[in-house]
Amino acid sequence: MKRLLVLFAAVAVLVSCSRSANQETTAETKSVVFLCSTLGDMGFLDNAWEGIQKICDSNGYTKTAIEMGSDTSAYQAAYLDALDSKKYNVFITALTGGLGDLTVRYAAEFPEYQFIVFDVSRTLQVESSNLVALTYRQNEGAYLGGAFAALMTKTGRIGIYLHAESPILNDFATGFYQGASDINPNIRIYTAYGAGVSGDSARSAELTNVMLNSGVDVIYGCAASSNPGLFQNILDRGAFSSGLYAIGSDFDQWYRYTNSNSPAIAQGVITSVVKNVGDSLVTVWTNLENGSLSWGNLFFFGITEDSVGLAKNEYYKANVPADIQAQMETIETRVRSGEIKVKSYFDFANHEEFVSFAAQTRS
């Protein structure tokens, strides 16, 4: 088994630029391609792309993003086209839509290229010397989100919306359930799974509306690209003035929407459970380039690497009661030090154990 290395995440600078699709690769210049579904999700993929741009701009590499859409059956052909084009020598993908499996496969078949895949299962075996994989302790960030929701609720009813049921999303749910239950063992947690489409804002709106009608007053939208549906529901019902709060995902979604073409939608987003994918990519690449890390490994990122946590922007500081902010600082310190051991979906012996654990907390 390849060794598991723990890293310290760097802060990524957010930049925006593009490259010509017909720019040629040379021996001296790396040409990086990001294969993904669709950018503009205000979350996970945008976060990664900004990190990739940071890497390329800092090192003089060329870069492009190939958006393959939502039809996952077309991903293999698009991936092979990119490989066969000989325009790129570094391929970066997320796990989603089967891209993780394709990346592991093609790393073995194309040893002349380098491959990075992020957001993989922590059980992945990295067997190719031209591949690195990144995994995240998203359960730790979600623990903070659950604890925060339990401290903010006035009804004793909170919710979590996930766009699909998958091991990584269930890892978020595991941390959220534990964090909330540690604050209030009698809390009622409402859980809704979407139909598997990450950008299905209409489905998010439908299911989180059911939660709100049931008396839920704090909802964690664990699906950044689907969250506009949740955010609009909170806004339509009066948001903070009505005691209703949304928790965003991946990026600091209050900041992203405040600085977008739809700034009003941010007004009900009290914080976000961030997952700093872009920062982690910058950190891994920097350390691969300087030789302090080597290819052929799986790297972990969690709260101690500042890769997951809560967004504590000026909106959070202005609207969250001071005593709750203080409690969250204490809780985060205890998680960071290891005093609080956060459960992970990957620690359960099987899925049935997770289901049993979840049944103890959710409504």
C-alpha positions in Angstrom: 0.0 0.0 0.0 1.3 3.4 -0.8 2.1 5.6 2.1 -0.4 8.3 3.2 0.9 11.7 3.6 -0.6 14.6 5.6 -0.1 18.1 4.1 -0.5 21.7 5.1 -2.7 23.6 2.7 -1.6 26.9 1.2 -3.9 29.8 0.5 -4.9 30.0 -3.2 -5.1 33.3 -5.0 -8.3 33.5 -7.1 -7.5 34.4 -10.7 -9.3 34.2 -14.0 -7.7 33.6 -17.4 -7.8 31.3 -20.4 -5.6 29.6 -22.9 -5.8 29.0 -26.6 -7.1 25.5 -27.3 -4.5 25.0 -30.1 -1.5 25.9 -28.0 1.2 23.3 -28.4 2.9 21.3 -25.6 6.7 21.5 -25.4 9.2 19.6 -23.4 9.8 22.6 -21.2 6.2 23.7 -20.7 3.5 21.7 -19.0 0.1 21.8 -20.5 -2.6 21.2 -17.9 -6.2 20.1 -18.7 -9.1 20.0 -16.2 -11.7 17.5 -17.3 -15.0 18.2 -15.5 -18.8 18.2 -15.9 -19.7 21.9 -15.9 -18.0 25.0 -14.4 -20.1 27.8 -12.9 -21.3 25.6 -10.0 -20.4 28.3 -7.4 -18.8 25.5 -5.4 -16.6 22.4 -5.8 -15.5 22.6 -9.4 -15.1 26.3 -9.6 -12.9 26.0 -6.5 -10.7 23.4 -8.1 -10.5 25.4 -11.4 -9.3 28.5 -9.5 -6.6 26.4 -7.9 -5.5 25.0 -11.2 -5.3 28.4 -12.7 -3.1 29.5 -9.7 -0.8 26.6 -10.4 -0.5 27.3 -14.1 -0.1 31.1 -13.8 2.5 30.8 -11.1 4.6 28.4 -13.1 4.0 29.5 -16.7 2.1 26.4 -17.7 -0.7 26.4 -20.3 -4.2 25.4 -19.1 -7.7 24.6 -20.3 -10.9 23.3 -18.9 -12.9 20.8 -20.9 -16.5 20.8 -19.8 -18.2 17.5 -20.7 -21.7 18.3 -19.4 -24.0 16.0 -17.4 -24.1 13.0 -19.7 -21.6 10.7 -18.0 -21.8 8.2 -20.8 -19.8 10.6 -23.0 -17.0 11.1 -20.5 -14.8 8.2 -21.6 -14.8 9.3 -25.3 -14.1 12.9 -24.3 -11.2 11.8 -22.0 -9.7 9.6 -24.8 -10.0 12.5 -27.2 -8.0 14.7 -24.8 -5.4 12.0 -24.4 -5.1 11.3 -28.1 -4.9 15.0 -29.0 -1.3 15.1 -27.5 -2.0 18.7 -26.5 -1.8 18.0 -22.8 0.6 16.3 -20.5 -1.1 16.8 -17.1 -4.7 15.6 -16.6 -6.7 16.7 -13.6 -10.1 15.4 -12.7 -12.5 15.0 -9.8 -13.9 11.6 -8.8 -17.4 12.4 -10.0 -19.2 10.8 -12.9 -16.8 7.9 -13.2 -13.9 10.2 -14.0 -12.0 8.9 -11.0 -12.0 5.3 -12.3 -11.0 6.5 -15.8 -8.1 8.5 -14.4 -6.8 5.5 -12.4 -7.1 3.4 -15.6 -5.5 5.8 -18.0 -2.7 6.6 -15.6 -1.6 3.0 -16.0 -2.1 3.0 -19.7 -0.4 6.4 -20.5 2.8 6.5 -18.4 4.1 9.4 -20.4 1.5 11.7 -18.9 0.8 12.8 -15.3 -2.6 12.5 -13.6 -4.2 14.1 -10.5 -7.6 13.0 -9.3 -9.2 14.6 -6.2 -12.1 13.9 -3.9 -11.5 10.2 -4.0 -12.4 7.6 -1.4 -9.8 7.3 1.3 -9.5 3.6 0.6 -8.2 4.2 -3.0 -5.1 2.2 -3.8 -2.7 4.4 -5.9 -0.6 2.0 -8.0 0.8 4.2 -10.8 3.9 6.2 -10.3 2.5 9.0 -12.5 -0.7 9.5 -10.5 -1.5 11.3 -7.3 -4.9 11.3 -5.5 -6.4 13.6 -3.0 -8.9 12.7 -0.4 -10.7 14.9 2.2 -11.9 14.6 5.7 -15.2 16.3 4.8 -16.8 14.7 7.9 -14.7 17.1 10.0 -16.1 20.2 8.3 -19.6 18.8 8.4 -19.2 18.1 12.1 -18.8 21.8 12.6 -21.8 22.5 10.4 -23.9 20.2 12.4 -22.8 21.6 15.7 -23.4 25.1 14.4 -26.9 24.2 13.1 -27.8 22.7 16.5 -26.6 25.9 18.3 -28.6 28.2 16.0 -31.9 26.4 15.8 -34.8 27.6 17.9 -37.2 24.8 16.9 -34.9 21.9 17.6 -35.3 20.8 14.0 -32.5 21.1 11.5 -32.0 19.6 8.0 -29.4 18.5 5.5 -29.9 18.2 1.7 -27.6 16.0 -0.3 -27.9 15.7 -4.1 -27.3 11.9 -4.1 -26.4 9.0 -1.9 -22.7 8.2 -2.2 -19.9 7.4 0.2 -18.4 10.9 0.1 -21.8 12.6 0.6 -22.6 10.1 3.4 -19.3 11.1 5.0 -20.6 14.7 5.1 -23.8 13.4 6.6 -22.0 11.3 9.2 -20.1 14.3 10.5 -23.2 16.5 10.4 -25.3 14.0 12.4 -22.6 13.6 15.1 -21.9 17.4 15.4 -25.5 18.2 15.9 -26.2 15.3 18.3 -23.2 16.2 20.4 -24.7 19.6 21.0 -28.3 18.3 21.6 -28.8 14.5 21.8 -32.6 15.1 21.3 -32.3 17.2 18.2 -34.4 16.2 15.2 -32.5 16.0 11.9 -34.3 15.9 8.6 -32.4 14.4 5.7 -33.3 14.6 2.0 -31.4 13.0 -0.9 -31.8 14.4 -4.4 -32.0 12.4 -7.6 -28.3 12.3 -8.2 -27.9 15.5 -10.3 -25.6 17.9 -8.6 -27.0 21.0 -10.2 -30.7 20.2 -9.6 -31.7 23.4 -7.9 -35.4 22.7 -8.5 -35.2 19.4 -6.6 -33.3 21.2 -3.8 -36.0 23.8 -3.6 -38.8 21.1 -3.5 -37.2 19.0 -0.8 -36.0 21.8 1.4 -39.4 23.4 1.2 -40.8 20.2 2.8 -38.3 20.6 5.6 -39.3 24.2 6.2 -42.9 23.3 6.3 -42.1 20.8 9.0 -40.6 23.4 11.3 -36.9 23.0 10.3 -35.2 26.4 10.7 -31.6 25.7 9.8 -30.7 23.7 6.6 -27.2 22.6 5.4 -27.2 22.4 1.6 -24.5 19.8 1.0 -24.6 20.3 -2.8 -23.2 23.7 -3.8 -24.5 23.8 -7.3 -28.0 22.8 -6.1 -28.1 25.3 -3.3 -29.9 28.2 -5.1 -33.1 26.4 -4.6 -32.5 26.2 -0.9 -31.2 29.8 -0.6 -34.2 31.1 -2.5 -36.6 29.3 -0.2 -34.9 30.8 2.9 -35.0 34.3 1.3 -38.7 34.0 0.3 -39.6 33.1 3.9 -37.9 36.1 5.4 -34.5 34.6 6.1 -32.9 35.9 9.3 -35.8 38.1 10.2 -37.9 34.9 10.4 -35.3 32.9 12.2 -34.4 30.8 9.1 -30.8 30.1 8.1 -29.1 28.3 5.2 -25.6 26.8 5.4 -23.7 26.6 2.1 -21.2 24.1 0.8 -17.6 23.9 -0.6 -16.9 27.6 -1.2 -17.9 30.5 1.1 -21.2 30.7 -0.8 -22.2 34.0 0.9 -19.1 35.6 -0.5 -19.5 34.0 -4.0 -23.2 35.0 -4.4 -22.6 38.5 -2.9 -20.1 39.1 -5.7 -22.2 37.5 -8.4 -25.0 38.6 -10.7 -27.5 37.4 -8.0 -26.3 39.1 -4.8 -29.7 39.0 -3.1 -29.7 35.2 -2.9 -26.8 35.4 -0.4 -28.7 37.1 2.3 -30.0 33.9 4.0 -26.6 32.1 3.9 -25.3 32.4 7.5 -22.1 30.4 6.8 -20.7 27.5 4.6 -19.0 24.3 5.2 -15.9 24.9 3.0 -13.8 22.3 1.3 -10.8 24.0 -0.1 -10.1 21.8 -3.1 -8.2 24.6 -5.0 -5.9 25.2 -2.1 -5.1 21.5 -1.7 -4.3 21.2 -5.4 -1.9 24.1 -5.1 -0.2 22.6 -2.1 0.2 19.1 -3.7 1.5 20.5 -6.9 4.0 22.9 -5.2 5.4 20.1 -3.1 5.6 17.7 -6.0 7.5 20.3 -8.0 10.0 21.0 -5.2 10.5 17.3 -4.5 9.2 17.2 -0.9 6.3 14.9 -2.1 6.4 12.2 -4.7 4.0 10.9 -7.3 2.3 7.6 -6.7 0.6 8.5 -3.4 -2.7 9.3 -1.8 -2.8 12.6 0.2 -5.2 13.5 3.0 -6.6 16.9 3.7 -8.7 17.8 6.8 -9.2 20.4 9.4 -5.6 20.4 10.6 -4.5 21.3 7.0 -7.1 24.1 6.9 -8.8 22.3 4.1 -12.2 22.0 5.7 -14.1 24.2 8.1 -16.7 26.9 8.5 -16.6 30.2 6.6 -16.3 33.0 9.2 -16.7 36.0 7.0 -18.0 39.5 8.0 -21.6 38.3 7.5 -21.1 35.4 9.9 -19.5 37.7 12.5 -22.2 40.3 12.2 -25.2 37.9 12.4 -24.1 35.0 14.6 -24.5 35.7 18.4 -21.2 36.2 20.1 -21.7 33.3 22.5 -22.3 30.9 19.6 -19.2 32.2 17.8 -17.2 31.5 20.9 -18.6 28.0 21.3 -17.7 27.3 17.7 -14.2 28.4 18.2 -13.9 26.0 21.2 -15.4 23.1 19.2 -13.1 23.7 16.3 -10.1 23.7 18.5 -11.2 20.4 20.1 -11.7 18.8 16.7 -8.3 20.2 15.4 -6.5 18.8 18.5 -8.1 15.4 18.2 -10.0 15.8 21.5 -13.2 15.3 19.5 -13.0 12.2 17.3 -15.3 12.8 14.3 -16.9 9.7 12.9 -16.5 8.9 9.2 -18.7 7.0 6.9 -15.5 5.1 5.8 -15.0 3.8 9.4 -18.3 1.9 9.3 -17.9 -1.8 8.6 -20.6 -1.6 6.0 -23.4 0.7 4.7 -25.9 -0.9 7.1 -23.9 0.4 10.0 -24.1 3.9 8.7 -27.9 3.5 8.2 -28.2 2.3 11.8 -26.1 5.3 13.0 -28.2 7.7 10.9 -31.5 6.3 12.2 -30.5 7.2 15.7 -30.5 10.9 14.8 -32.6 11.8 11.8 -36.4 12.2 11.5 
